[in-house]
């Protein structure tokens, strides 16, 4: 049965769900089946029906949206459980962990139990992370003998599961757990998969009770070129969700390299918009405000719509920012800043914004002109009246445009 265990577990959950708990509880006590049985018990405790195409024990390997951490800390659950069943299942897994720890204490080769304990701890973290956090962290922190680190992903998945349960990870213990992962990644820096472990470790570090230390470690690894390009995407998204005071400065450091800036582009802009701190807003405004340090134009080399949309959203939410944007029309703008400002004013679309956009335009065509502004002004002064019987043909008819003419 061993090689087909996951499929049999799925069949049990699909065909005999009401009787599954007792059977899975018995399988949990069998070494060769315990990991799959624990995953099955986790799935059984959920209120949603299990997918026949996804192994229950593969849940920990899902892509995790770290922005959910704050919802989890506020009491929201990523997964809905049958609470009495969840409590009972968590107790079964804790009892199995206790039994394994007792066996391990007197075993000739205690390390033989470590993988099994970590696997069960990860399931427990998904089920009952807040109540079992001490036990889970102790298991994840068990040292590993040998030249190769086999527990890397178990450590990562266990800590991520605790975050998704709303646990505020203690920084000191978290970095103790992650240190073997970091050292392993440094020794295998030529392997992107191993560097992926390090990226995940850094992202976790941003959500401990000391996020400043997490950002300092991220700066350290970035300087050592230990975060590959795909890892930069993950780090950028994590920084956006971190709410850390120094996150904007870290994002600015990331795009100091123009190649990284061009690679990240819209994702970097989106990260600042999501972070939405004062420093993050100033970084976005720097594209139109000459009083702020300029950002690499490579960020918007291929598409500037995300930046325009982010600036417009800020202006719509915050009256002070809107007034600041309007006042920039009179500033000493570069041609690039003037064009970007014109696009922002055009997308705002209010009468006041369009009036300021008109003030931005110059006869030499070097300030503020853009297709977006042209179309916005055209809509103010000209009506596109469809021809009868045609959905794609229209005539252009003058509008009164009294609000602009006054």
N, C-alpha and C positions, 0 to 999 in steps of 0.2 A: 504493500500500500504506500510505502514511503514516497516514491517518486511521483505518485498521483495524489498525495495528501491534499494539496490545495483544491484540486478539482472535486475530491470527495467532500471536503468541507463545504464547498459551494453547493454541491448537490444536497447536502444535509440542510443547509440554510434555505434552499429553494423549496425542497419537497417535504421537509419534516421540521419546520421551524418551531412548532409548539413542543416538540420532544428534543430539540437540539441541545438545550442547556445541559441536561444530565449526561448526554453522550459526550459533548465537548468537555465537560468537567472531568470525565473519566480519561479522555485522551490527553488532557492537560497533565496528568500524572505520568504519562509515558514520554521518556526523553526524546524519542524520535518524532513525536507528534506535538510536543508542547507548544512550540512557537506557532504552528499553524492553528492549533486549537485556541490559543490565546487570541489570535487575530479573529478567529471565528466568533469567539465570545464577545469581543469588542463590537463586531458587526451585528451580532444578535441583540446587543443592548441598544443599538440605534433604532430610532423610530422610522427611518426610511428603509425601503426594501433594498437588500444588497444586489448589486449588479452581478449577473452571472459571468461577466467578462472581466471582472477585476478581482484579484485575490484580496481578501480582507487584510492580510498581513502586509500588503503593499501600500496601505494607506499612508504610512509614515513617509513614503518616498514622493508624495505629491508635491507639486509646486505650492509654496506657501506665500500668501499675501501678507507681508509683515505689517501693513497698515491695519490689519485686523487686530493686532496686539492691543491697541487702545480700546477697541470695542470689547475685547475679552476682559481687560482689566476693569471695564465698566459693568461687567456682568453678562455680556452677550455670549452665547455659545456658538462656536463654529459648527458643531454637530448637535442635533437634538437627540436626547436619550430618553428611554423609559427609565425614570429615576430609580425606582425600586430595583429594577433589573441591573442597572448600571452599578448600584451600590453592591449588590450581591456578586456580580461578576468581578468587580474590583477586589472584593474580599477574597474570592477564589484565587486570583492571580497573586495577591499579596501572600496568601498562605503557601502557594507554590514557591514563591521567591524565598520565604522563610525556610521552607524545607530544603531548598537548594543551598542556601547559605549555611545551614547546619551541616549538610553533607560536605560542603566545600571546606569547612573549618577543620575537618578531620581527614581530608583526602590526601593521598600521597602526591597527587598532581592537582592542586587546587585551581590552576589556570584552565583546566579542562571545563570548568563550570562557568567561566567568565562570559563566553559568547551567549550561552543560554540565559544567564542572568540579565545581560544587557538587552537581549531581545524581549524578555518579559517586562523589563523596566520601561522600555519604549512603549509597549502596549499600555502599561499602567499609567504612563505619562499622558497618553491620549484619553484615557478613561477618567482618571482621578488625580490629575497633576497637582492641583493645589493642596489636597489633603496628604499627598504622598511625596511631596517635593524633596524632603530630607533623604528618604530612602533612595529615591531615584538618582539624586546627585551623588550619593555615596557609591552607588553601583557604577554610574558612568565614570567616576573618578578612579576606579580600580586600575592599578598599574598594569601595563601589558609587557610581558617579556618577549624577547626575540628581536630580530633585526627589522622586521616589517610590521607596520601598524595595521592590524586587521580591524580595529575597533573604530576607525576614523568616522565612518558614516553613522555608526551606532551612536557615537557621542553627539554628532551634529543633529541627527534626527531626534534624539531624546531631549536635547536642549530646545530645539525648535518646537517640539510638542508642548513643552512646559510654557513657552511663550504664547502659543496659540490657546493655552488654557488660562491665560491671564496672569501667570506667575511673573513677579518681578525678580529676575535672577540676581543672586548676590555676585557682584563682580569678581571678588577674590576667588571664590570656589569655581565660578564659570571659567576663568582664565586658567585655573589649575587643570580643569578637564580638557580645555582646548590646547594647552601647551604641547602635548604630544602630537596633536594634529598639525600644529604650526611647524614644529621641528621636522616632522615627516615631510611636509610640503616643501620646506626649504631644501631638504636633502634630495628631493625629486622635482626640482623646479623646472626641469626640461619636460615634465609630463603635465599637460594641461588639466587632466582629470584630477591629479593630486593637488594642483594649484586651486582647483575648484573647491576642494575641502577648505583651503585657507580662506577663500572668499566667503564661504558660508560662515566660517568661524568669525571673521571680522564683522559680518552683518549681525550675527548674534550678539557680539560685544557692544553694539550700539543700543541694545535694549536691556542692559543690566541696570543696577541701581547707581552705576557710575558711567554714563555714556561718554563722558569726556575722555576717560581712559580708552574706550573703544575707538574714538576718533583719533587719539594719539597713536594707537596701534595701526590703524588704517593708514595714517600718514607715514609711519615707519615702513610698512610693507609696500606702499606706493613708491616710496623713495628707493627701495631695494628692487623695484621692478618685479615684484612677486604677485601682482594682480594683473592677469592677462586681460585682453580687450573685452572678452565676453564677461569676465568677472567685473569689469567696470560698470557694465549695465546693472548687474545685481547690486553692486555697492551704491550706485547712484539712486536706485529705487529705494534701498534700505535707508539711505540718508534722508530721502524725501519723507519717509514715514517715521523717522526717529524722533522728531520734535526736539532734537538736541540743539543747545545754544550755538555750538560751533559747527553745525552741519553745513551752513551756507559757506563758511570759510573753507571747509573741506571740499565742497563742490567746486569752489573757485580754484582751489589747488589742482583738482583733477584736470580742468580744462586749460591749465597753464601751458600744457603741451598741445600744439595746434592739431596734431594728428588725432589725439584723443578728443579734442573739441569737435572735429569734423565727424568722427566716428559716433559720438554720442548725440550731437545735434538736438533734435526735438525732445529726446528723453531727458536731457539736461534741463531744457527749458521747463518741461513738465514737472521735473523734480523740484525746481524752485517755486513753481506755482503751487504745488502741493504743500511744500514746507511752509510757505507764507509767513515767514518771520520778517521783521523789519530789514534785516540784512539781505534776505532772499529777495524781497521786493526791490531793494536798491540795485541788486545785480540785474534784475530784469529792466529796471528803469535806465540803467547805464547805456542801453542801446539807443536811447533818445535824449539823454541828459548829459550835456558836455561837462557838467561839474563833477561827474562821477568817473572813476577809472573805467576805461573802455574794456569791453570783452572781445574775444577773438571773433571776427566775422565768419570764421569757418563754421561756427555753430548754426548759422542761418544761411550758409552758402547755397544750399539746394532748395530750401523752403523756409519761409519766415512766417507762415500762417499761424503756427503754434505760438510764437512770440507775440504776434499782433493780438491773437485771441486772449492770451494771458494778461497783457497790458490792458485790454479793453475790460476784461472781467474785474481786474483790480480797480479800474476807474469807476465802474458801475457800482462796486461795493463800498468804495471809500471816497467821500466827497473831497477830502484833502488831496488825495492822489489825483482826482479828476481836475481840480484846480491847478495842481502842479503841472499836469500834462498840458493844460491850456496855456499856462504861462511860458512853457518852453518854446512856443512859437516865436517869442521875442529874444530867445537866447542865440548865442553864436554857434549855430549847429553846423556840423559837417554835412556834405551832400547826402551821405548814407543815413545820418541821424534825421535829417529833414525828410527824406523819403519815407523812412520808417514811421516818423511822427505823423506824416500825412496819411499813411495807411491806418494808423490807430484812430485818428480823428474821423476818417471816412467810415470805419467800422462802427465807431460809436454812434454815428448817424444822426445825432440830435442837431437841431438848428444851431445851437451855440457852437457845437463841435465843427460843423461845416463852415460857419463864419470864421472860426479860428483857422481852419484849413485854407480858406481863401487868403487870409493874411499871410499864410506861410508861402504861398506861391510867388515866384519872381519871374520877371519877363525873360530872363536868360535861360529859364527852364532847368536850372541847376538845384532848385530847392523845392522839395515837397511833392513834385509831380509824380503820379503813379497811376497805373491802370485802375486800381481800386478807388482812388480818389476821383478819377474821371467818371467812373460809373456811378458813384454816389451823387456827384453833382448833376450828372445827366438825369438821374431819377427825380431830382428836385425840380429841374427846369423843363423836363420833357416827359410827356406821357407816351408810353408805348401802347397804342390802341390796336387790338387785334382786328384784322380784316374778317368780315363775315364769311363763314365757310372755310376758314383756314386757321389751323392751330399754330402754325409756325411763321405766319406773315403778319406784319403790323405796320402801321404808319406812325410817324412821330409827330405829336401834337403839343404845342407849347402849353405849359402850366402857368398859372398866375404867379406862383412862388412868392406870395406877398410877404411871408415871414423873412425871406432872404432879402427882398427888395427894400424893406424899410430902412 
